Amino acid sequence: MHKSAVSKFFAGVSCLALIGTFSACGDNVDPSTSAGASRASHAAGPNEFYGAGASSQQGVVDAWISTYQKKNRDVKIAYNPTGSGAGVTTFLTGATTWAASDSPLNDEQVKQSKAVCASGEAFEVPVYLSPIAIVFNLRGVLGSTVSAEERHLNMDAATVARIFDGKITKWDDEAIKALNPLIDLPDVPITVVRRSDKSGTTQTFTSYLKAAAPSDWRYEPQQNWPNDVGQAAKGTDGVVTTVSQADGTIGYVDAAKRGNFGTVSLKVGKSYVSPEADAVAKVVDASPLRQVPKSSNRVVVDVNYGTDAKGSYPLALVSYAVACSAYKDRASGKFAKDWLGYIAGTEGQKVAQDNTGSAPLGTGLSKKVLHAISRIDEK
């Protein structure tokens, strides 16, 4: 690997000795590029491979690395949860073998990848399906005597949109009270907590708001948070920490990180659905795949965020692994093919379920994903 790319990307990496993930080291990525970095080999050394990207995948990647390395003890893998945008940017410099992203590649990123891959272009495949939970910290609703059922608040998409656009500012607002008539909501200000970094989770959340509440959400889906409402926090863990620090906060995180927060059940059709894996699986299974050229390995789910199907939770996170169709060195190609095949396969998906409560890839989607991975040229 190009020395400057390594030094920028893995500053401080010695804190975990490259044996597992190095998420505890913080954000070590410099997304700036150079001609040398863009031509760098993906492998830093024999059997050492790096990934970066979605902070939502941090927990599942930790688990995948642990189980994968038990069977492949000569392989060393490290993952930096810098956020989807930074992770894809770093991958496009050639400094990592794969990236994790909560949103699919755009046309410009696919085009840029041709300079990094040996031939063809980069592609993405879904490997992690999870609900995005809208979480809140509200003492009046989360007291020690409150039952688990009462730790949920019902909201429709319009109410969520108005809260995150600063139009609803108190927890006892009439719009929230009307949807939760049995809960005594306190007269407490609402503090919105949103991502400060470029985030695929933010893109998923804003995609849902635009599809389900177009009259109340004026912004287009995007990775950067579109307004200045509330407080900004970096990464999934940053949102979790900020929500936990004050009464009246509300934010959005991968459901695996919901902890003891209250969660919002979203109105779908005539009922309210909580953020559970099986409810996300229903949405993903019923969503179409994007049309791509036959020569492409890309598998992209066009999630139906506006679904009204019974029992579906529309705020569905479809998180991807990004890799090259062909690598410039054989070791990287061989690793990428085996690694992606593992995490997308039966064992890897079971590990994800057991450790994060995620939804497994459906049978039809799984076949397409594994076929795309099998086409990686490892020669």
N, C-alpha and C positions, 0 to 999 in steps of 0.2 A: 504494500500500500504506500501511496505517496506520503512522505514523512510529515509534510505540513498539514495534510488532511487528518492524519492520525493525531497529531499533537493538538489540533484545534478540537477535534471531535471527542477525544478521550482524555482531556485534561482531568487529572485527578482520578483516573480509572483504577489506579492501584488500590483504592479503598476496598474493593471487592475482588481484587486479584484476577479478574476476568473469569472466575470460575462459575459465577451465576450472573444474575442481572446486576446492573450498577445503577439502578434507579435512585439509591440513596445518595449518590454522588451529586445529584442535582442536574441542572440543565447545562451540559457541557458542549452543546452543539453551537458552532458558529455557522449560520446558514449561508454566509458569504461563500462564494466559489472562486476557483481559479482554474486556468486552463489545465494546470497540472492535476488538480483535484478531480476534474471531470474525467480525466483519463486514468485515474487510479484504479488499481486492482481492488476487487471487493474483499479479498482476504488479506488480513494483516500479517498472517503467518500461517504455517502449516496447521490446519484444523482449528483456526480461530476465525469466528464469524460474528458480525455485528448487525444489529437491527436498531431501528429507532422509529418513533412515531406516537400513535394514539395513546394518551394516558389512560383511556378507558380499558385498553388491553393489558395494562401493566400487571394486574393480578393474574390473568390467565396466561400471559407469556411467562411469568415467574414459574407457574405450575408446569407449563409445557417444557421449559428448559430443564427443570428438576427431573421430570420423568424421562425426557429424551436422553439426558446425559447419563442416566443410570444404565441405559442400554448402549450408549455410545460414549464410553469414558475417555476416549482420546479426543473428543470434540469439545471445544470451549466456545460458549455462546454468551454474548452480552447484549442487553437491550436497554435503550435509553428512552423513557417515556416523555419525549419533548413536546408532544402534541402532533396531531395529524399533519398540519401544514409544514412544520419544521422537519418532521420525519421524512416526508416525500421530497422536500428540498434537499435534504442531506443525501438521500438515496440517489438523486439526480446528479450529485457530484461524483458518485462512484465510491463514496466513503463507507457505504453499508451494503450488505448482501441483500437485505430485504427491508421494506418499510411496512408499518402498520398504519392504516388510515380509516377513519370513520366516514369518509366520503370517497366516492370513486375518483379516478384520475380525470382531469379535464383534457381537452384536445391539445392544449399547449404542453402539458406535462407529458403526454404520450409522445408528442413530437420531439421534445427534449431528450426523452429516454433513448432515442436512437443513437445518440452520441455516447451513451454509457454502455448499452448492451452490445454484444458482439455482432449480432444481426437481429433483424426484426425490431421489436419494441417491447417496452414493459407492459405488463398486464396485471390486473388485480382480480382476486377471487375472494368471496365471502368466507370467513373462517370463524367469526364470532357474532352470534345473534343474542341481543339482550335488550330488555326494556330500558328506556331512559326514564328514570323516576324524577318527578317533580317533588322535591323534599322541602319540608319546612320545620322550623324550630319555634314553637309557640307554647309557652308554659301553660296557658289556660286550657290547651287541648292535650298537652302531653304530660300532665301530672301523674304522679305515682298511682293514683286511684283510677286512672282512665284505662278502659279496656282496650285490647288490641284493635277491635273493630272501630273504636272511636278515634284511633290515631290516623284514620283516613278522613280527608275532606273531599267532598264531591265538587268537581268543577267541570264546566263545559269549555270548549276551546276559546270561545269569545271572552270568558272571564279570565282565563290564563293569559290571553293576548293582552287584555287591558291592564292586568297586573304588571306584566313584563314591559309594557310600554308606558308605565307610570300614570295610567288613567284611573286605576283603583289603588288607593294609598293607605287604606285602613282595613284591618282584618274583620271588623264588624260592618263592612260595607254591605249595603242592601243586596247587591248581586251575589255575594258569597253567602249571606244569611238565607237567601231564598233557596239556594241549593242544599243548605244544611240546616233545616229548621229545628232539628233536635239537639244541635250543639250550641252551647252558649259561647259565642265568639267574643273575645275581649276587644276593648277599644285600644288597640296597639297599632302603631305605624308598621306598614309593610316595608321591609328592606329587601330589595331584589339583589341577588348575588349571581353574577354572570361571568363567563370566561373572559380573561384579558388577552389570551393568546389565540392564534389562528387554530380553530378547532372544528373537527368533523362532527363532534357532538353538538356544537352550536349550529352547524349546518343542518343536522337532522332535526333539531328542535325548531329552528326557524322554518324548515320545510313543512313540518307539521302545522305550525301556526298559520302559515300562508295557505295551506291546502284546506285546513279545517275551519279557519276563521278569517277569510279573505277581507271581510268588511271591517274587521277590527285590527288586523295586522297589516300595516302599510309597507312593510319591507320585503325585499326579495330574499329567498334563502341564500345564506352565505356563511362562510367560516368565521368571519369577524363579526363580533356583536355589533348590531347596527345603531344603537342609541347610547346615551350616557346615563341611563336610569340605574340607580343603585350603586353597588360596589363591584369592582372587577377583581377576579382572583385567577391565578395561573394554574392551569391543569385541573384535573378532577379532584385531586387531593386538596388543592387550594380552595376550591369551592366548598368541599366538605368541611374544612377547617373554619372557613369564614362563616358558613351557616351555623356552625356549632357555637360560635363565640358570642352571639347576641340573640335576644328574644325578638321574635317577629320577622326573622329572615326566611327567605324562600329562594331556592336555586334548582338547578337541573344537573343530574349526575347519572352515570351508569348505575343501574339498580343494584349491582353487586356492592356498591359503596353506600347504600341507603342507611345502614346501621340502625340506630334507634330513632331516627327522625320520623316525623309524620310524613305520610305520602299522599299525593293527590290521586284519586280515582277519576278517570276521564269519562265524560259522557260519550257513549257510542250508541247511536240509535236512541232507544228509550231507556237504556240502562247505563250503569257506571261500572267501569272495568279498572281493576287495580293493575299495577305494573308487575305482571308475572310472566315467566318464560313461556308457558303454554299459550297465553294470549298473544304474545309476540309471534310465536310460531304460526298461528293462524293467519296473521297478516302477511308474513313473508311467503308462506305457501301459496297464498291467493294473489300475490303480486307478480306482474310479468317481468321477464328478463329483457334488458335493453337489447335492441338489435345491433349486432356488431358484424364486421366482415367475417366470412368463414375462416379466413387465414389468421384471425386474431384469437388469442387465448383468453380474452377478457370475459369475465362473467359478472355482470352488474345487475343488481335487483332494483327495479323502479318501484319502490315501496308505495303502496296506496295509503298515504297518510290521512286521507279523507274518508276512509272506510266507515261504513255503518253496519258492518257484519257483526252479528251477535257474538259476544265473547271475545272480540278482538281488541287488542291494545295498540292503538295506532302510532304511538310514539316509540317506534321500533328502531333500535340501533342495529344496522348491518355494517359490521366492521370488516375491513379487507386486509389481506396480505398482498403486498406489491412486490413483484419480482421481474427479472428479465426472462424473455423467451430463450435467450442464449447468452452465456457469460463469456468474458474475455479470458478467464482461466478455468480450467477443468474442475478444480477443487470447489470453486464457488458454485458452479453449475450442478455438480453432484450433490453438494450440501443442500442447496435451495430445493432441488427436486425431492430429496428425502425428507427434509424438514417440513416443507409445505404439505407433502403427502401425509406426514405423521399428524400434524395439527388439524388437518381437514378430514382425516380418516376416523374410523370408528373409535380407536383408542384415544386419540387427541380430543375428540368431541366429548367423550366420556369424562376425561380429565377436566375439561372446561365446565361441564355440568356439575361435577362433584365439588369443584373449587369456587365457582362463581355463581352457580344457579342459572347459567345461560341456557338458551334453547339450542338443541342440536340442529344441524342442517337437515332439512327434509330429504327424503330418498331421491327425488328427482333432482334437486339442487345439488346434493352431494355427488351424484354421478357426473354432472357437468363440471363441477369444481375439480374433482379428481382427474377427469379426462384432460382438462386444461393443464393441470400440474404435470401430468404424464408426458406432455408434449415439450417440456423444457429440454433443450438440447444440452446435454452434459458433456459433450465431447470436447 
